[in-house]
């Protein structure tokens, strides 16, 4: 969940959106990228935990590390089962166990043009805290980039200690990405973001986390003329894992959404996605993939 305190971000890109979503996704998105040589910066304790589960040839970080005050975050060796303790009263969006292989594999008869939602589905988890969506999105992205899992409790406690997260109000937009930064993953927040921005990032292998109104993607409503109806804001962070262009010209946005049990590879029409995204100034914090 996001707080509503930051008017600067609420002003981002509200005054212009492309009329044609498909045209807005350019064909020549990325070329000649600068390869990143900086891998992970982490604390000695975290580094030690990672090395214990790896053979010498598998260690991905250098012997010299920087102390980042991250002793509270510990990598755990095996995935844990996150119990759904909060009921978000969302409509049924499909069974988690079948969403990736049936919803995506069965519905789409053409390749997904941007991103790799099938692979990223492995790193989805449902949030345990009512307002921890931005924290969970970051640690899921971190796991997808490094293979190392951090518990929601550890990450939330650390973010709370740093003043980035409040369990009662959530995460302000300016703090989205700081957990990743502490773990050594660079993030960037482009101004006036669009679907083209997200497509750019996905082609590079980067991981976009957007802020939007959860109500307007979970239960979109329309007036008599088919225009989306503005609903009460439910600030929410989701990880965008794919963009799919359909034969009929429509566009689907594929999300890892921690806010409900059907959130693994949740498919949202771009029309509804943009309407919900506008409410938070088209905010996006993009995690830079250090290996691409």
N, C-alpha and C positions, 0 to 999 in steps of 0.2 A: 504494500500500500504506500502511496505517496501522501505527503502533507500538501496542503494548499497554500503554503506560505510564500512560495517563490514566484512572484509575478514576472520576473525577468524571463523565465523559461516559458511561462504561459503565453508570452508575446511572440514566441517563435513561429513563423510561417503560417499564421492563422489566416492571412489575407489572400493566399494564393495556393491553389492546388490544381494539378493538371485536369483538364476536362476528359482527356482520353488516357486511361490508365495504361493501356498497352503501349501507346506511343511514348509514354513517359519512361518506359523501360528501354533504354538505348541498347543497340546491338553491340556497339564497340565499347564495352564497359571498362576493361582494365587491360593495360599492356605494360610490359617491361617493368615489373615490380622490383623494388629494392628488397633483396632478401635480408631478413633480420638475423643478426648473429647473436643478439642478446637473448639468452634463454630465461631461466627463472632466477629471481633474487628472493631469497628466503632466509629464515633464521636458522642458526645452527641446530636447534632442537628439531625443527621441521625437516631439515636436510638429513639429520641422523635417522629420523623415522622413515624417510623415503629409502635411504640406502639399505636399511635392514631387510627390506623386501626385494632388493635387486642384487643381481650378480654384478661384479665390477664392470663388466662390459656393457651393462644396461643403464648405468648411472648417467642421467641426462644433464646434471648440473656440475659446475666446476667445484674444485676443492675450496676456492676462495669465495666466501659469501658475505653478504652485508647483514648486520643485525637489524631486523625490522620490527622488534618488539612484538613478534608474532608467536611468542611462546604459548599463548593460550590456544592456538589453532593446532590441532593434531590430525594428521592423516590417518585414516583407518584402513585396514587392509581389505576388508570385504564390504560390499554394499549392505546397508541396513534397511530394514523394512520400515518406511515412514508410515505411521498410522494416521489415518484421516480422523483428526479429533475435532475439526471444525466443519460445520455444514454451511456451505456457501449458498445453498438453495438454488443451484444452477440447474438449468434444463439438462436432460440426459443428452450427452454428446457422443455416446458410444462407450463401449467397454475398453478399458485400458489395455487389456491383454490382446485385443484384436484391432485396435485403432491403426497401428502402423501397417500391418500386413493386409488387413481387409479394407479399411477406409481409404488408405492411400493406394495400396497395390491393386485393390479391386475397382476403385473409382476411376483411376487415371490409366488411360490406355496410351499415354505418351510420356516421355521422360519429363521429370521436373526440371525446369530450365535453370533455376537458381537455388543453390544450396544443396545440402545432403541430409534431408530430414530423417531418412531411414537410419543413418548412422547416429545422428544426434539424439534420436529417440532413446538410445541406450542410456543416456545421461539425464533423462527427465526424472524428477521426483516430485511428489506432492508436498507442499509446505505444511508444516505442523503448526506454525504460528499464524494467527489471524492476519497479521500485517507484515509478514516476513518475505513477501514475494520478491522484492528486489535483492535481498540477501541470498535467497535460494537460487534465483536466476544466476547470480554471479558464481556461486560455488558449483552449480551445474555446468556452466560454461568452463570454469577452471578444470573440472574433471574431464570434460571433452577435449581440452587442449593438452592435458598432461597425463591423464589416466589416474590421477590421485584424488581420492574422495575425502572431503572435509564434512564433518557433521554440521547440520543446521544449528544445533545448540551452540557449538563452539564458535561458529562464524557469527551468529547473532549476538552472543555475549561479547565477542571481541568488538564488533561494530558498535554495540551499545557503549562500551567503555571508551571508544574513540569519539562518541557523539555523533555517529553517522546514522544510527538506527534507534528508534524508540518502539518498544513492543506495543505501545498503545496507539501510536500515530503512524508508524512506518518509517519510510526513508525519503528524505527530501531529494529532489531531482539532482541537486548539486553534489550529492554524496553517492549517487549510483556509479559504480565503477571503482570505488576506493578500496573495497575488499580485494578486488582483482589486482589493483595497483600494489597493494601491500604484499600480495603473493607473487609479484614480479611480472604481471601481465599488463602491458600498456593499454590504455583506453583513450578514445577520442570521441568528442561530442560535436559533430558537424552542425553548423547553423543552417536553418531552413531546410531540414531534411525532407526527403520525398521517397517514394517507392524506388526511384532510381538510386538513391543513396543506399538503401537496403540491398538492392540487387548488386551494386558495386561491391559492398562488403562481403556478400555471400560468395561471389565469384572469387574473391581473394582468399576465401577460407576464414574470414573474420566472423565474429559472433555478435550480432546486434541485440541489445536489450532495449526495448521501447517502453515508454510510459504512456498509458492510455486509460480510457474509462472502461472498466471491466463490464459494467452493465450493458454497454452498447455492443460488445462482442458476444456476451453470454446470452443475452435476450434482446436482440435488436427489435425495435418497433418502428412502424412507418405510418405516415398519415394517408389520407385518402388518395393522394397523388403519387404515393410511393417514396416520398421524401423521408429520410430518417428523422425520428423524433428525439429531441434532446432529453436525456434522462438525468437523474441526480447522479453526480459524479461518484464513482467508486474507483479511486486511484489504484492502478494495478501495473505491475511490471511483468512483461512476458519476453521470452527469448524467441526471436524470429529465426526459424531454421530453414525456411524455403519459400519460394515464390513460384507459382505454377500458372502458366498461360494456357487457357483452355481454347479449344478449336472454335468455340462460339464467340471468342473475343473477351470473355470474362477472365478475371484474375483471382486466384485464391492465394491467401497468405497462410502459411503453415507455421504453427507455433508450438513450442514447448511451454505450456501454461501450468504453473504450479498451483493455481487457484482452485482446481477441481479434479475429481478422479479421472475424468476423461481428457485431461489436458495434454497427454502425450500425443504429439503430432496433431493437435487440434486444428481443424481447417476452418478458416474464416473468410468470407467473401471480402474482397478488397474494398468494396463500397462501404461495408460496415466497419472494416478495420480503419479506414481513413477517417471516418466520422468519429470513431472513438479516439483515435490518435490525435486529432485536432484539439481535443479538449485539454491536452497537455503539451500544446505547442509543437507537436511533431517531435517531441524529445526522443533522442536515441543516444545511448552510450555504447560504443562499439569496441569490443575486445579485439585487439590486434593479435592475430595468430603468429607467434614467433617462429613458426616452422614453415611458413609459406612466403 
